[in-house]
Amino acid sequence: MTATPTFTELGLAPALLNSLQHLNYQHMTPIQAQSLPWILQGNDLIAQAKTGSGKTAAFSLGLLQRLQSSRSKPQALVLCPTRELAEQVAQEIRRLASSIENVKVLTLCGGVPFRGQASSLEYGAQILVGTPGRIEEHLNRETLDLSQLTQLVLDEADRMLEMGFEAALNAIIERTPKNRQTLLFSATFPKAIEQLAAHILRQPKSVKVDAVHDEHQLRQHFYPIEEESERIEVVKRLLMAHQPRSTVVFYNTKIEAQQLANQLAREGFSVLALHGDLEQRERDQALLQFANRSATILVATDVAARGLDIAAVEVVINAQLAHDPEVHLHRVGRTGRAGKQGFACSLYSPRDQFKLQQLREQLNLDITAEALPEKNVLFQPIIKAPMVTLQIEGGKKQKIRAGDILGALTGEGGIAGDQVGKIQITDIRAFVAVTKAASKQALQKLGQGTLKGKRIRVRFL
């Protein structure tokens, strides 16, 4: 049996190896093992890899290895389809760069004020992560100069084309040096991606990594329903039967996703919605609360199927089958990650026979109808979220760190350290999860105390 390759075999800079050690990244995933040696040589790459494959670390290490931290002009640009994915990519790059001095990673996405981003660009940043629309806007308004760019990454390129960013991508690429290194990552390879790759890549290496799930890691179950009106009731029965601590329920439309979330909330479930009709702030907060266990159920459209930082999801429920087998794969890919057992349930009606046949043929799935849980499971108690989230009016710009928040909560007369959960800090706000039992005490402790010597405003999110 061939040993799994390790990062120490790559000749990475000592600072990167130090970061990898702190993150406990030892053995490479298949996409990393196949792509990193080629990336580190400065060659172009076209890679087909699914969510959870480790592709972000693969291209991030390549960017950081070649980075010249003494130069303040942008040297690397990562383009992503959504703000959520861009934020996560930037976070991963910062984690891997934690042992390197003077590395600045700047996120440039829509949904936040343009002027603040322009000001940040004046101070300089070596690595930019952003969405095509906002990057193109900065170029057009001459607040961004890509003349010294050496590396360009297109992450989830197929999704960017699906979202109508082809013109923006072409405009951005035209403003970058011809001798750059280009890395293209895509979950699928429709003809449009092949044409884009042929246009922008120079003698690329092609890498393809199969889905990261197998039948032993991910159990898929299919449940027939007779009427469309049954879907909400069946979702409730599945939730009560399996009692998961974290569930993502997928719907194909924004209206139906919100209707299900509203119905579950009325019946006492701890649930949030995530779809395109929500403002960016609402989407960010929904993801944050679900990730820090302040909600047990997230009802989403396919905006959440790829690239979002939703770890440790116990169950995925496809309330409606996806229109495309690849999308189905990305949906169920939210569970069974990091070596854990995954569990996915899919509902189908008589009108879904074509979709089922596609799943059988394209994903080689053995689909067998299973009996639904008995209706009496609805009388079981509903699992409640163990945490609540506090919003603090102060963030990175006020020099607030996670340690400051933890110290303020657990100081004299405060709560215990194990009652504090995930802490997330943005430019102007911070969020901390605390156990429900300690929530009132935590609110009082922060509200009556200080951070960085100043009184702060704090409230339940």
N, C-alpha and C positions, 0 to 999 in steps of 0.2 A: 504493500500500500504506500503510495507516494505521500511524503510529508507535506503538510500545508505550508506554503512559503511564508516567511516572516518579513516584517518591514526592515529588519537589520540587514537584509541581503541587498538592499537597493542603493546603498551608498548615499543615504540622505544626510543632510547637515545634522550635526550633533544637537542643535536646538530643536529641530523637528523630532528627532528620536526621543528627546527628553519629553516633549509634549505628548507623543504617542505613548510613552511609558506612563505618564500621569493619567492619561485617559484609558489606560489598560487596553490599548489597541496593540495586539501582538501578532496575530496571524491575519494575512490578507484574505479578503473575500475573492471569489473568482474574477469579478470585474477588476478589482485592484491588481491582482496578480497578472492578468492579461494585458492591462492597459498601462500601468504605471511605468514599467521599463521603457516603453515606447514614448510616453509623455515626457519622461525625464531626459530623453535624448533630444527633445525639442521638435519632435515630429508631429504632424497632424493626425487626428484620430476621429473615426466615426464609430460610435459604440451604441449597441442596443442593449439596454439594461432596464429592469423594472424598479419600481419603488422598493426601498429596503435592501438594495444590492450593494450599497457602499460606494456608489459612484461619486457622491459629493466629496468624500474624503480622497478619492482617487484624483480628481482634478484639482482639489485644494492643495494637496501635497505637491503636485506639479507646479502650481502657481507660486507657492511659498519657497520651493527649492531654488527657483530662478530669480526670486525677487531681490532687488537692490534697495534696501530700506533707507539708504542715504538719499535717494531720489524721491522727491515729493510728488512728481507728476504721475498720473495714472499709468500703470504698467500692465494691469490685467483687468479685464471686464468680463463679468459673468451675467448673461442675459437669462431671465426666468419669465415664465408666463404670468405669474401672479405675485402680488406683494407678499403673501404668506410664505411662498416658497423662497422668495428672495431673502426674507428675514431669516429663515432657517439656514439657508446657505451661508449668509454672512455670519451667523452665529457659529456655525461649524468651522468656518475659516478662522474666526477669532480664537476659537478653542485650540485649533492646531497651531496657531501663531503665538500662543501665550508665552512661549519661551524665547521669542524673538523680539528684540527691542525695536521701538519706533516703527511698528507696522500699523498703518491706519486702514481700516476697512469701512467704506462708506456705502450705505444703502440709498439708492435713488429710485423711488417708486411714486406713483400717483397716490392720491388720498391724503397727502400731507403737504404743508405749505411749500411752495417752490422757493421762496426767498431764503428760507433757512438752509435748504440744500445748497443753493448757490453760494451762500456765505461759507458753508463747510468746505465747498470745493476750492474756495480762495485760499484756505489754509493748507490744502493739499491732501491727497490720499493715494496710496499706491494701488489699492484694489477697490474696484467698484462692483457692486452687485445691484442690478435693477431690472425694471420691466422696460420693454422696448419703447412704449409710448413716452414715458418720462425721460429716458435717455435721449430719445430723438428731440424732445422739447428742449433739453439743455443744450444740445448741439445747435439747434436752430437759433436759440437765444444767446449763443456764444458764451455760455457759462461753463462749458466743458470742452476740453481739448484732448483729443485722443491721438495726437501726432506721435507720442512716444510709447504707444501701446505695443507690447510684445506678445501678449497672449489674449485670446478671445475664446470664451466658452459659451456655447448655446446649450442650456440645460432644458430638457423636455421640449426639444425643438418642434416635435409634432404638435404638442399642445399650443405652442405659440402660433403655428400656422393655422390651427383650428380656430383660434381666437381672432384671426384676422390681422396678425402682426407682420405679414410678409413684406409689405411696403416699408414699414418701419425698420425691419431687420435689414433690408437691402440698403436703406438710407444710412443706417449706422455703419454697416460693413464698408460702405464706400468712403467713410470718413476715417477708416483705420489704415495703418501702414500695410502694404502688400506683403511684406516679409514677416508678418506676424505668425505665431503658432495658433492654429484653430482646432478646438476640440468640440465635437458635436455629439451630444447624448440625446437619444430618442427612444421611447418605449416601443414605438411602432415605426415602420418604414414604408409609408405610402409613397406614391410617385412624386409628390411635391417635395418630400424630404430628399429623395434621390436626386432630384433636380437641384435643390439647394446645395446639397453636399458637393455635387459636381462643379457647381459655380464657385464655391468659397474655399474648398479644401485642396491641398497640394499633396499628391501621392499619399493619401492617408492609409493608415492601417485600419482594418475593419475588425471589430470585436463584437461578439454576440454572446450574451449570458442568458441562459434559460431562466424561467421563473424561479424565484427563491423558495417557493413552497412546493412540497410534495405531499402525497396522500398520508404520510405518517405525521407530518407537521401540521397539516391543515385538514380538518374534517369538514366536508361540505354536505349539507342536507337540503333536500328539495321537497317542498310541501305544496300539493295542489289545492287550489281553491276553486269554487264553482262560480262565484259572483264577485265582481269588482268591489262591491260594498263590504265584502268580508275582510278586506286587507287590514284595516285598523284593528278590528277585533282579534285577528290572528296574530298580529304583531304583539298585542297586549298579552295574549296567551303564551307566546314564546318567551317574552320577558319574564312573566311570572313563573313559568316552568323552569327556566334555567337560572334565574336570579343572578344575572351577571352584574359585576361591579362597574363595568364600563362597556357600553354598546354604541356602535354607530349604525343607524338605520338609514338606508338609502332610498330616496324617491327620485323619479326622473324629472319632476317638475317642481318649481318653487312653490306654487300654490298648494299642492298636495303635501309637500314637506312641512309647510307652516301649519296646515290643517291638522296633521298628525301630531306635531309638537303641541299645538293648542289643546287638542283632545287629551293627550297624555298629561299635560300640566293640570288640566281641570280635575283629573282623577288622582292627582297626588304624586305622580311620577316626578323625579328630578330630571328635567329635560331642557335642552336648549336647541334652537334651530340654527342652521348655517346654510345660507343660499344667497344668490346674487341680488335679491331685492333688499337685502340688509345693507346699511352703510358700512364702510370699511371698519370704523370703530366698533360697531356691533359685532362684526365677524371676528375681529381680533379678540374681543372680550369673550365671545362664546368659546373660541378655541382655547383661550387661556384658562377659563373656568373648567372646561372639560379636561384639559391636560393636568390641572392641579387637583382633580377629584372633587371639585365643588359642584359637579353635576355628573350623573351616572349615564345619561343618554344624550347622544347628539344625533338629531335628525337632519340629514344633509342631502343636497343634490351633489352632482359629481364634481363640484368645485372642491370637495373634500377628498376625492378619490385618489389624488396624486400629491405626493411631495409634502404633505402637511405633517407637522411634528405631533402626531397623536400616538404616543407609545403605549404599550401594554393594553391594547384593546382586547377584551376577552371574547366578544361576540360581534359579528357583523350580520345584519339582517337586510337582505335585499327585499324591501317591501314590493318593489317592482323590478323585474329583470332589466338589466342594462340593454341599450340598443346595440351594443357592440361587445363581442367576446373579450376584447382587450380591456375595455372599461370594467367588465365583470372581474377580470383578473386584478385590476388595480383596486377595486372595491374590497375584495376579499383579502387583498394584500395588507389591509390595515390590521389584521389579526394574525396570530401565529408568527410573530417577529422575534428576533433575538433568541432563537432556539426554543421558544415557548410553544405550547400546543395551541393551535387556533381552532375556531369554531365559527362556521358561516352557515346561515340559513337563507334560502331563497324561495320566494313564493311565486307561483305561476298559475295562470288561468288558462282556459281552453284556447284563448286567442294568442297565447305565447308559444305555440308549437314550433314556429319558425326559429324563434330565439333559442329554444331548447336544442333544436337540431344543430344550430351554429355552435353552441357550447360543446355538444358532443363531438362534432367534427373538428373544430379548430383548436379546442383545448383538450381533446381526448378525455372528456369527463364521462364517467359512468353514472348516469342520472337515473335514480330509482325513486319513485314516489314513496313518501313516508307518511305515516299517520300523524296528524296534529295532536298536540297535548290535549288532555281532557279539559273540558270547560271549568271543572272545579278548581283548577289551579288559580283561577282569578280570585279565589278567596284567601290566597296566601298574602302575607304582609309585603308591602312594596319596599324594596331596598332604597334607603335614603343615602344621599351623598354624605360622606364622612367629614368633608371640609367645607368651609366658606371662604370667600376671598375678600380681603380688605384692599381698598384702593388708597394709595398715599399720594398726595399732591406734591410731588418732588421726585426727581430722577437723576439721570447721569449729569445733566447740566448743573445740578445742585451738588454734584460730587457724592451723591448717596450711593453706598455699596450694600451688597447683601449682608455683610457682617455688621453694618450699622443697624440695619433693621432687626436682625436676629438679636443683637445686643440690647436694643431698646425693648424688645418683647420679653426677653428672658432675664433682664436685670432685676434688681431688688423689687420684690413685690410683683414680679411678672409671672408669665406662664412657663411651663417646662419646655425644654428644647425639643422633646419628641412630640409636642403639640403644634409645632411649626412645620409647615410643608414647603412647597415650592415657592421660591421668590423670583420674580421677574422684574427687571428694571428697564424702562424705556427712557427716552431723552427727558421727558417732563413728568413722568409718573412712575410709580412702583406698585407692584401687586404682590401680596403675600397670602398664601393659604394657611389657615389655622383650623384646628379641629372645632367642630360645632360647640363642644362642651366648653372650650376656652375662648370662644369668639367674643363674648361681651367683655371679658376681662382684657383680651387683647386690644379691643377697640378703645377701651378706657385707658389702658397703659400707653398706647401710642398717642391718643388724643391729648393726654395730660402731660406727656413728656416732650422731649426734643430730639431732633436728628440734626447732626452737625451744628449743635448749639442753637437751633431755631425751632420754634413751635411749628407744627405741621397740621394740615387738615387731613383727616382720614375718615373713610366711610365704608360701609358694606357695599360691594359691587352688586 
